[in-house]
Amino acid sequence: MTEFAARNYAAAAVAFEIVANGSQDPGRRSFAAELLTQSRRLASLDTAPGEPKTQVADFGPNQDGRAVFLGFSLLNGLTIYAPTVPLSLGIEDEKVGVGLGLLVGAGTFFGSLLLTNDSELTWGQAAMYVHGSQTGLLHGLLFYGLVADYDEVSSQGIAASLLGFSLLEGYGGLALTNTLHLHEGHAAALQAGTILGTGWTWGLMTLIAGADAFDEPRAFFGLSLLGALGGSLGGKIYADAAHATWGDVTIVQLGGLLGVYAAAVPLIIAESFEEERGVAAVLLAGNALGLLAGHYLVSGLDHSAPQGFLAIGGAIAGGALGAGLGFIAVPDDTNSDTQAKIMATISVLGAIGGYAATVLLATPSPESDAPLAQVTFAPWVDPERGGRGLSVAGRF
């Protein structure tokens, strides 16, 4: 076998390994694992007893997950760490603070680059860093509200709490991903659970105590923090039980948000916001129904992160389409309140329709006679470089 052909087989082995490790479908994992074994053997990366081994150039570690991690480390460095580090240190000089913030932002990227040199970061590790650094901001804010001295609210204390929790959950999640056998679906579910847990805590507090639930700040922040942590645990349990991927969680979470939107429209039409308990009950019910609908759409299928992003785009585009149609259809002499109600009604219908259509269209229809995995081998010629070999393609 030529070295060029061996490279093709080795590249295919990388792709099959990603699917074998990342898919939540047992059948798909099994097919990918078998194709991985075959490709590695054909590339002479694995050999049977007595077979000669071909020397193949080292491709280096897979950089996909590392690229995501480094990209978000730069983004976090400039948007989270840059403003919070000077505030946490109590630096009052504006020039020094801005300069230090920029150095921190740049240092975050280059430090992460050096620390992960020659390291292969999985998508799960990258996702745990991304979602952990973001949910850490919410946990940090709630924690500060729980322990703060309300007679003298400190911007330095708020910044330190935000920074500390973001760093702890971001880099802590990155470090513990492999130890705890977490993947990108877990990361997305932990973040979604944090948001849902916080929202449901506020809703239940309103349902029980009405507007008085927010009169005692320390109790409010403490219960909210417990709700956020409980939601994170619930997200982990859901990801395990449903074998959820990043895309699955995105679609389910988006269904819950659309459920809240749909539940709010009747309240907008009826102008019924005076009774806090009733509003909370309606919105919680809408969220629950939306989550169930989203779970139904993803049941039995693996959805990638891009499929989840497509669902978000479909919901936004559908909502904009509905609002635009409503705006055009309403006569000019209609009062603004009526116009807003009509636009909200058509907009929510468009958002739900765009969401459902995008999810269904982005999900390939199962072919009863087609295997879960297909591999194709064909001659390959590069007219520019003059190389010849064998191309390998896998479909899952």
C-alpha positions in Angstrom: 0.0 0.0 0.0 1.3 3.5 -0.8 1.7 6.0 1.9 -0.9 8.2 0.2 -3.5 5.5 0.4 -2.6 4.8 4.0 -3.2 8.5 4.8 -6.7 8.2 3.3 -7.5 5.2 5.5 -6.0 6.9 8.5 -8.1 10.0 7.9 -11.2 7.8 7.6 -10.3 6.1 10.8 -10.4 9.5 12.6 -13.9 10.2 11.3 -15.1 6.8 12.3 -13.6 7.2 15.8 -15.4 10.5 16.3 -18.7 8.9 15.5 -18.0 5.8 17.5 -17.2 7.9 20.6 -19.8 10.7 20.1 -23.0 9.0 19.0 -25.6 8.0 21.5 -27.2 5.4 19.2 -25.8 1.9 20.1 -26.2 0.6 16.6 -24.4 3.5 15.1 -21.6 3.2 17.6 -21.2 -0.4 16.8 -21.0 0.2 13.0 -18.6 3.0 13.5 -16.4 1.0 15.8 -16.2 -1.8 13.3 -15.4 0.6 10.4 -12.7 2.2 12.7 -11.1 -1.2 13.2 -11.1 -1.9 9.4 -9.8 1.5 8.5 -7.0 1.4 11.0 -5.9 -2.0 9.8 -6.0 -1.0 6.2 -3.9 2.1 7.1 -1.5 -0.2 9.0 -2.2 1.6 12.2 -3.3 -1.7 13.6 -1.9 -4.9 12.2 -2.8 -8.5 12.6 -0.1 -10.9 14.0 2.6 -11.4 11.5 1.6 -8.5 9.2 4.2 -5.9 8.3 3.4 -2.3 9.5 3.5 0.6 7.1 5.1 3.8 8.4 2.6 6.6 8.1 3.4 10.3 8.9 1.9 11.5 12.2 -1.2 13.6 11.6 -1.1 15.1 15.1 -4.1 15.2 17.4 -7.6 16.1 16.3 -8.0 19.8 16.6 -11.8 20.3 16.3 -12.6 20.3 19.9 -9.5 22.3 20.7 -10.4 25.0 18.2 -13.8 25.5 19.8 -12.2 25.7 23.2 -9.6 28.2 22.1 -12.2 30.3 20.3 -14.4 30.6 23.3 -11.4 31.1 25.7 -10.6 34.2 23.6 -14.3 35.3 23.6 -14.6 34.8 27.4 -11.2 36.5 27.9 -12.4 39.6 26.2 -16.0 39.7 27.4 -15.9 38.1 30.9 -12.4 38.1 32.3 -11.2 41.4 30.9 -13.8 43.5 32.7 -14.1 41.4 35.8 -10.4 41.0 36.7 -9.7 44.8 37.1 -12.9 45.2 39.0 -12.1 42.2 41.3 -8.7 43.7 42.1 -10.3 47.1 42.9 -8.3 49.0 40.2 -9.9 52.4 39.9 -7.5 53.9 37.3 -9.3 53.6 34.0 -6.2 53.4 31.8 -4.7 50.7 34.0 -8.0 48.8 34.1 -8.5 48.9 30.4 -4.9 47.9 29.7 -5.0 45.0 32.2 -8.3 43.8 30.8 -6.9 43.6 27.3 -3.8 41.8 28.5 -6.0 39.3 30.4 -8.1 38.7 27.3 -5.1 38.1 25.1 -3.4 36.1 27.8 -6.4 33.8 28.2 -6.1 32.7 24.6 -2.3 32.3 24.4 -2.2 30.6 27.8 -4.9 28.1 26.8 -3.1 27.6 23.5 0.1 26.7 25.3 -1.6 24.5 28.0 -3.3 22.4 25.3 -0.4 22.1 23.0 -0.3 18.6 21.4 -3.4 17.8 23.3 -6.6 16.3 21.7 -9.6 17.9 23.3 -12.9 16.3 22.7 -16.1 18.1 21.7 -17.4 17.2 25.2 -14.5 18.9 26.9 -14.9 22.0 24.8 -18.7 22.1 25.4 -18.2 21.7 29.1 -15.9 24.7 29.1 -18.2 26.8 27.0 -21.4 26.0 29.0 -19.7 25.9 32.3 -18.1 29.4 31.9 -21.6 30.8 31.0 -23.7 29.2 33.7 -21.0 30.1 36.2 -22.0 33.7 35.7 -25.5 33.0 36.8 -24.3 30.9 39.8 -21.9 33.7 40.7 -24.6 36.4 40.7 -27.0 34.3 42.8 -24.2 33.4 45.2 -23.3 37.0 45.7 -26.9 37.9 46.3 -27.0 35.2 49.0 -24.0 36.4 50.9 -24.0 40.1 50.1 -24.2 43.0 52.6 -27.2 44.8 51.3 -26.3 48.0 53.2 -23.3 48.4 50.9 -23.4 46.5 47.6 -19.9 46.1 46.2 -19.2 46.1 42.5 -15.8 44.5 43.4 -17.6 41.7 45.2 -20.0 41.1 42.3 -17.1 41.0 39.8 -15.1 38.6 41.9 -18.1 36.3 42.3 -18.8 36.3 38.6 -15.2 35.7 37.7 -14.6 33.0 40.3 -17.6 30.9 39.4 -17.1 31.3 35.6 -13.4 30.1 35.9 -14.3 27.3 38.3 -17.1 25.9 36.3 -15.5 26.5 32.9 -12.1 25.0 33.5 -13.4 22.6 36.2 -15.8 21.2 33.7 -13.0 20.9 31.1 -10.8 19.0 33.5 -13.5 16.6 34.8 -15.1 15.8 31.5 -13.2 12.5 30.9 -13.1 11.6 34.5 -16.9 11.8 34.9 -17.5 10.4 31.3 -19.3 13.5 30.2 -20.0 14.5 26.6 -21.4 17.6 24.8 -25.0 16.5 25.5 -24.3 16.6 29.2 -22.8 20.1 28.9 -25.8 21.5 27.0 -28.2 19.7 29.4 -26.4 21.1 32.5 -26.7 24.7 31.1 -30.3 24.2 30.1 -31.1 22.7 33.4 -29.6 25.6 35.3 -31.7 28.1 33.4 -34.9 26.0 33.7 -34.3 25.4 37.4 -33.9 29.1 38.1 -37.0 30.0 36.0 -39.1 27.3 37.6 -38.0 28.4 41.1 -39.2 31.9 40.4 -42.4 30.6 38.9 -43.1 28.4 41.9 -42.2 31.1 44.4 -44.7 33.4 42.6 -47.3 30.7 42.5 -47.0 30.1 46.3 -46.5 33.7 47.6 -47.4 36.0 44.8 -45.4 39.2 44.5 -44.4 38.9 48.1 -42.0 36.1 47.2 -39.4 38.7 46.0 -39.6 40.9 49.1 -36.8 39.1 51.0 -33.7 39.3 48.8 -31.5 36.8 50.7 -34.2 34.2 50.6 -34.9 34.9 46.9 -31.2 34.5 45.9 -30.8 31.4 48.1 -33.8 29.6 46.7 -32.8 30.7 43.2 -29.3 29.2 43.7 -30.8 26.0 44.9 -33.1 25.9 42.0 -30.2 26.5 39.6 -28.1 23.7 41.1 -31.1 21.4 41.2 -31.8 22.2 37.6 -28.2 21.3 36.7 -28.6 17.9 38.4 -31.9 17.4 36.6 -30.2 18.2 33.3 -27.5 15.5 34.0 -30.2 13.0 34.8 -32.1 13.8 31.6 -29.0 13.6 29.4 -28.2 10.1 30.8 -31.8 8.8 30.6 -32.6 10.2 27.1 -29.1 9.7 25.7 -29.4 13.4 24.7 -26.9 15.1 22.3 -26.2 18.8 22.1 -28.7 19.2 19.3 -31.4 17.3 21.3 -31.0 19.5 24.3 -31.1 22.7 22.2 -34.3 21.5 20.5 -36.0 20.5 23.7 -35.0 23.8 25.4 -36.2 25.8 22.5 -39.5 24.0 22.7 -39.9 25.1 26.3 -39.2 28.7 25.4 -41.7 28.6 22.6 -44.2 27.1 25.1 -43.8 30.1 27.3 -44.2 32.4 24.4 -47.4 30.6 23.3 -48.8 30.7 26.8 -48.1 34.4 27.1 -50.0 35.4 24.0 -53.5 34.7 25.5 -52.4 36.8 28.5 -51.4 39.6 26.2 -54.7 39.4 24.3 -56.8 39.4 27.5 -54.5 41.9 29.2 -54.5 39.8 32.3 -51.3 40.4 34.2 -52.8 41.6 37.5 -53.0 38.2 39.2 -49.4 37.1 39.6 -50.2 33.5 40.6 -52.4 33.0 37.5 -49.7 34.3 35.2 -47.1 32.1 36.8 -49.3 29.0 36.5 -50.0 29.7 32.8 -46.4 30.3 31.9 -45.2 27.2 33.8 -47.8 25.1 32.1 -46.7 26.4 28.7 -43.1 25.7 29.4 -43.8 22.1 30.5 -45.9 21.4 27.4 -43.2 22.9 25.2 -40.5 20.8 26.8 -42.6 17.7 26.3 -43.2 18.6 22.6 -39.5 19.1 22.1 -38.7 15.8 23.8 -41.2 14.1 21.5 -39.5 15.6 18.4 -36.0 14.3 19.3 -37.0 10.9 20.8 -35.2 8.0 19.2 -32.9 10.2 17.1 -29.5 11.9 17.5 -29.5 15.6 16.6 -26.2 17.4 16.0 -25.4 20.8 17.4 -25.9 22.4 13.9 -29.4 20.8 13.7 -30.2 22.5 17.0 -28.9 25.8 15.6 -31.1 25.3 12.5 -34.1 24.9 14.8 -33.3 28.2 16.5 -33.0 29.9 13.1 -36.3 28.3 12.0 -38.1 29.6 15.1 -36.7 33.1 14.7 -37.4 33.3 11.0 -40.9 31.8 11.4 -41.7 34.4 14.2 -40.4 37.2 12.0 -42.4 36.0 9.1 -45.6 35.8 11.2 -45.0 39.3 12.7 -44.4 40.7 9.2 -47.6 39.2 7.8 -49.5 40.5 10.8 -48.1 43.9 10.4 -49.0 44.1 6.7 -52.5 42.5 7.1 -53.6 44.9 9.9 -55.5 47.9 8.5 -53.8 51.3 9.1 -56.6 52.6 11.2 -56.2 49.8 13.8 -55.1 51.0 17.2 -51.6 50.0 18.3 -52.8 47.7 21.1 -54.9 45.6 18.7 -52.1 45.6 16.2 -49.7 44.3 18.7 -52.0 41.5 19.8 -52.6 40.4 16.2 -48.8 40.5 15.4 -48.1 38.5 18.6 -50.6 35.8 17.7 -49.4 35.3 14.2 -45.8 35.6 15.2 -46.1 32.8 17.8 -47.8 30.6 15.2 -45.0 31.3 12.7 -42.3 30.6 15.3 -43.8 27.3 16.3 -44.3 26.3 12.7 -40.8 27.3 11.7 -39.4 25.4 14.7 -41.3 22.2 13.9 -40.6 22.4 10.2 -36.9 23.0 10.6 -36.5 20.1 13.1 -38.4 17.7 10.9 -36.7 18.8 7.6 -33.3 18.7 9.2 -33.9 15.1 10.5 -33.2 12.6 7.7 -36.0 10.1 7.2 -35.0 6.6 8.2 -34.6 4.2 5.2 -35.8 0.8 6.1 -33.5 -1.1 3.7 -30.4 1.1 4.3 -27.8 0.1 6.9 -26.9 2.5 9.7 -23.5 2.9 8.2 -22.1 2.8 4.7 -18.5 2.9 3.6 -17.3 3.5 0.1 -13.8 2.9 -1.4 -12.9 4.3 -4.8 -9.7 5.1 -6.8 -8.5 8.7 -6.2 -6.2 10.9 -8.3 -5.0 14.4 -7.5 -4.2 16.1 -10.8 -2.4 19.0 -9.2 -0.1 17.0 -6.9 0.1 13.9 -9.1 -0.7 11.6 -6.2 -2.8 8.5 -6.6 -4.4 6.3 -4.0 -7.7 5.2 -2.6 -10.5 7.4 -1.2 -12.5 6.3 1.7 -15.9 7.8 2.6 -18.3 6.8 5.4 -22.0 7.7 5.8 -23.8 7.4 9.1 
